[in-house]
C-alpha cells in the first residue's frame, strides 16, 4: 500500500463517518426551501448529505408543500362561501 492509497482510504473513511443523519438532512432541506442558508453552510451540507436521505426528504417536503397549498385553497374557498 502506497502513501497515496493510505491517504485515500483515510479520506473515504472520514467522509463516511461525516454523513448527516436523516433529521439533519431534513433540516438542510428546510433551510434550502426557505433560502436563508449561508454559502459556507450550504457547501458543508452538500459535502455531507446522503443522496438517499436527500431524495426522501425532498419528496416529503414536496408532499407537505402541496398539502399546505391545498389546505390554504380549501380554507380560502370555504371562507368566501
Secondary structure, 3 states (H helix, E strand, C coil): CCHHHHHHHHHHHHHHHCCCCHHHHHHHHHHHHHCCCCHHHHHHHHHHCCHHHHHHHHHHHHHHHHHHHHHHHHHHHHHHC
